[in-house]
Amino acid sequence: MTAAAIVEAVWRIEQPKLAARLIRTLRDVGLAEEVVQDAFVAALERWPLDGIPDNPAAWLTRVATNRALDRLRRTVMLDGKHRELAIDLAEMERERPDIEAALDEDIADDLLRLIFTACHPALPAEQRAALVLRMLGGLTTTEIARAFLVPEATVAQRIVRAKRTLRDARIAFETPRGQERNERLGAVLEVIYLVFNEGYVASSGPDWLRVDLGNEAMRLGRVLAGLMPEQPEAIALLSLMELSASRFGARIDGAGNPILLLDQDRGRWDWSLIRRGLDGLARAMALTPTPGPYQLQAMIAACHARAVSAADTDWIAIAAYYQALALAAPSPIVEVNRAVAVGMAFGPEQGLAIADMLRDEPRLKDTHLLPTVRGDLLAKLGRMDEARAEFRRAAELTGNERERALLLARASLNLT
């Protein structure tokens, strides 16, 4: 592996941790992001010449801290807030010998603090999620725009405004307590699940999965569930992620190509994760008589997990859960998934009827999801030319290279 490839791999793993650590100290999201990026640029310049350091994370922390100190020292107003920040950073600098030992301590807490901070009521919901996906997930504006079904320029504006609001309002980088914590829970759950979904199917790039993001989201989910053990939706989200992640090992072949759910070797599923997910779902169900959106999605994932083979899947139950989910948390994505479930449970004609009602939905016009589903349903109905056209359209819209290849392959086959 080249030094540049190692830097990229380290960036994916360490960027959110380092950003969260520096935001806690700097209390300025924009400045933290800039110095983290400076540190990785320095790594790209130095590691090919000097070799990979024994502890890349510690090296990056030192460089980012030094860059932050340099910027603050150049600031003419080195008093008040800037003086306090410089003192804090200087203290970090004096503690250098302890950095390597402390790097992994409270990292999950730092990341969780970042999420709770970004989910402050001062920020609109769309800004909260965009900021955390950028800082925690390391996603580009293009990837975030695909996740939210909005233009890239809109996402960029949301992130800039969120950083400015947090800076100007001097919002504390902390995990709130009591009622304030409960009030932010829904937004925090949404952001963690968005990070997980980007790991489950990468919106762009050469890889079908980003297991690092999926694992990070699950780790945050476990911290959150431990922090709020009385909240059924927090437990249900963790259950949903564990049940979904149990399929990671079966979702790609040896060359990294996608394997769709019905074609997966279920012997390659992670049954320890399935047991944990089912146990978590049972705990969530015991806490409330009315399932919330994450509990409903976990119930859907549990139907797949319990099926010994694809033919044993209880599609009627899954269709019913999607119907309940459409009422509890309506969205065009839920409707697309409901079309799939109804098509499997009651026949492709009924699934296609639901999908066709979404053809004029503006939030779906730039995503591959609907044409992919329509292509599959049309193929099952024997309408081959229409199916191929839908798969070609889906291939044009997806940003993931593996998914594009799969869709083009389906478009070229004599579908039956």
N, C-alpha and C positions, 0 to 999 in steps of 0.2 A: 504494500500500500504506500502511495506517495505521501510526502509531508502535507501537501495540499488536501489530499483526501482525509488524512488524519485530522487536520484542522477542521474540516467540514464536519466530520463525525463528532469531534469534541464540541463544536459549536452547537450541534443539535442537543447534546446532553447537558452541557454546562451553561449555555446562555441564559435560560430562565432562572437557574439557581444563582448565578452571579448577578443578574439584573435585580432579583429580589433582595439579595444581600446589600447591594449598593443603594437601592431605593430606600431601604430601611435607614441607612446612614445619611444619604444625601437629601432625602425627602423631596426629590425632584425627579420625576419619571423621565423627562426629556434628557436631562443631564446624565442620568444613569445609563440610559440607552446609548447615548453618544460615546461615553467612555468604554462601555462594554464593546461596542463596535470597534473603537480604536484599539482595544486589546487584541481583538481577533485579527485586525489588519496587521498589527505588530507580529502576531504569531505566524501569519502567512509570509511575512518578510524574514523572520529570524529562524524559525524551526527548520526550513530547508538547509540553512547554513550551519546552525549550531546543533542540530539534532533535536529530537523530541524530548522535552524535560521529563524527569521521572514522575512528577506530579503536575500534569498539564493544568488542572483546575487551580492549584496554588499559584502557578506561574501567571495565569490569566488574572487572578485576583490581585496579585501584586502590581501588575502592569496597569490594570484598570484603576486601582487605588491611586497609583502615582499620577496617572493622567488626570484624575479628578482633582488631586491636590494642585497640580500645575495650573489647571484652569482656574481654580479658586484663588490661587496666589496672584494670577494675572488680573483678577477682578479689582477694579479701583475701589469698590465699596466693600473692602474687607472688614466689615463691622456688622453688628446685628446678626442677621441670619447667616451671612457668608462666613463671619468669624466663627460662629458655632459649628458650621459644617466643617471648616478647616480644622478645628480642634478635634472633632470626631474622627476625621480622616487621619489626622496625625497620630491619634491614639491607635487606630488600626495599623498604621505604619510601624509604631513601636512594638506592636504585638506580632510582628512578622514571624518570629520563631514558632508561634502557636497557631499560625494560620492553617498549616496542613492538617494538624490534629483537629482543628475546629471546623473545617470546611463542611463536613457532613452533619454537624450538629445543628438541629433546628432548621434544616433546609426545608423540610416539608412545612414547618410553621411559617417560615419566611414566604414561601410561595403562597400559602393559604392567606397570609396577611395581605399579600399583593392582590389576590383575588377579592378579598373583602374590601380592601381600599378602593379598588376599581369599581366595585359594586356599591359605592357610596350613593345615597339618594341625590346628591348634588349632580350626579351624572345621569343623563338619559340612558335608558336600557340599552339602546343600540350602541352608544359610546362605550359602555362598560365592557360588553362582550368583545368589541373590536380591539380595545386596548389590551385586554388580557390575552387574547389570541396572538396579538403582536408581540407582547412582552413575554408571556409564559410559553406559548407554543412556538414562537419564532416564525410564525406564518407571515408570508408576504401579503401585501394588500390585495393581490390577485386571488390568492387562496382564500382570504377572509371574505372577499366579495362573492366568491362562488358559494361559500358556506351560508351567506345571508341572502343570496339571490339579488344583489344590488350592484350598481356600477362601482368600479375601482375608485373613481374620484370621490364618491360618497364615503367609502371606507376611509380613505386618506384624510378627509375632512373630519370625520368622527374621531380619529386617533389624535389629530392635532388639537382639536377642541378639548378632548378629554385630558390630555397632558396639561394644557393651559389652565383648565379648571382646577385640577388637583394642585398645581403649583400656586396659583393665585389665591386659592382658598386655604392653603397650608393645611390640607387635610392630613390627619395623623395616619401613619402607616402602622395599622394595628388591627387585631381581630376584635370586633365589638363584642359586648356581652349582653346577656338578658334579652329584652324585647328587641333592641336594635339588631342583634345578631339574627333573631328569628325573621325580622323584616327583610333582611338582605339574603336570606337563605335561597329563595327562589332564583334570584339572579346568579348566585354562586353556583347552584346546581346546573343551571343552564350553561354557564361558561365551562365548567368541568366536562360536561357532556359534549360540548362542541369540540373541546380538545381531544376527547376520546374518539369522536367520530372522524376527526382528521387523521387519527392513527389507524382507525379501522379501514377506511378507504381514503387514501391521500388524494386531495383534490387536484394536485398537479405533480409533475416530476416523473422520474423513471420507475418508482417503486409502487406496487399495489398497496402495500401496508407501510405504516410508520409505527412499528412496535414500540419504539421509545416513547412516543407521545401517548400511546394507549396505556403503557405501564405507568407513566407519570400521572395520567388522569386517575388511574385506579389507586395509586398511592395517595393522591390528594383525597380521593373519595373515602379511603380508609381512615385518614386523619379526621376528615369532616364527620364521618359516621361515629368515630370515637368521641369527638367533641360534642356531638348532638345526638346521643343514643336514643333519645325519645322522639326523634323526628322520623316518621315512616318514609318520607320521600328521600331523605338522605341515605337511609339504609337501602331503599329500593333502587336508587341510582347505582350504588355500589354493586348490588346484586345484578342489575342489568349489564353493567360493564364486565363483571366477572363471567357471566353466562356468555356474553358476546365474545370476549377475549379467549374463551376456552376453544374457540374455533380457529384462532390465529395459525396454529401449526398445520391446519388442513386447508387453509385458504389459498395457498400458493404451491406450485410444484417445485421441483428441484431447480428449475431455471428462473423462478420468481414469477411465473405466469399465473394469472388468477384461476382459481377453481371455485365455481359457483356452489351455493349451498347444497343443492340437490345432487351434486356430483361428488361431494366430499366424502373421503374415507373417515367415517365417524370413529374409527379406532384411533385416529390421530388427534381427536379432541382431548383437551386437558380435563380429565374427570375430577381432579381435585378442585379445579376452579368451578366446575359445574356443581359439585357438592356444596362448596362455599356459597355460590350464588343462590342455590335453592334454599339453603338454610337462612340466608339473609332475607330472601323473599318471604319465607314463613314468618320471620320476626316482624317484617314490615306489615304483613297482613294481620298479625296479631295486635298491632298498635292502632289500627283504624278499621272501621267497617266499610269505609268508602275509599276505594283505591284512587290514588292520584295518577297523573300522567306517567311518572317514572315507574310506578308499581304496575300499571297496565302494560307498559313496554317490557318490563321484566317478566310479566306473565306470558307475553308473546314469546320472549326468548326462552322461557322455561318449557313451552310447548315444543320448541325445536330440540331443546336439550334432552327431553324425556323420550323423544322418538328414536327407537332403535335403528330405524332406517328411514329414508326419505318417504317411503310409501306409508309409514306409520304415523306421519305428521297429522295432527288434528287441525286441519285447515278450517273447519267450521268454527272451532273455538277461537282460532286466531282471527278470523274474519269478525267474529263478535267482539273481540277485544279491540280491534281497530275501529269498529263502529263506536264503542264506548270512548276510545281515545279521541276520535273525531269530535265528539261532544265535549269532552273535558278540555282538550287543547287543540282546537281546529287549526289546520294549516294545510297548504297544498301538498306538502311532503307526506303528511299523514294520509291524504286522499290517494296519492300515487301508490303508497304501500297498501292501502285498503283495496285498491283495484287489483293488485297482485293476489292478495289473500282471497278476495271474492272469486277471482278467476280460477284459483286452485280449488276452492271449496265448492263452487256452484257452476263452473264452466267458463271458458274464455269469453263467451258472448256477454255475460253479466259483468265480468271484469273490464272488458273493453268499453262497455256503456259508461262506467264510472270514469275511465281514463279519457274518454272522448269529451266528457263534460269539463275537463280541465284544459282543453286545447287553447282556449282564449285567456287562460290565467297568466297575467303579465309577469308574475314572479317566477314562472317556469320557462319563459321563452328563451332564456340564455343558458339553461341547464340541460344536461343529457338525460336526466332521470325519466321524464315523461316519454320521449321517443324510444328509449330503451324498453320500457314496459309495454308501450303500444306495439313495438316490433315483435316482442315475445308473444303477446296475445294474438296478433295478426297471424304470426307463423303457425300457432296452434289451430287457428281457424282455416289454414290452408291458403291464406291471401298473401302469397309469397312475394309478389312484386311490391306490394305496400309494405310488407315487413322489411324487405331489403332497404327500401327508401328510408324507413324509420331508423334502421341501424346505421345507415350512412350519415343521417342527420345527427344522431347521437354521437357518432365518432368525431364529427366536426366540432361538437360542443364540449366534449370532455377535455380536461386539462391533464389527465393522467395517461401516460404513454402506454402502460400495460392495458388499461381499459380500452384505449383507442384501438389497439391491435386486436383485442378480443371482439370488439364491435365490428370492425372491418372484416374479420374472419367470418363472423355470423352473416354479414351482408353478402359475402361471396359464396356461401354454401347453398346447396339445394335444400333449403329448409323444409323440414317435415314436422 
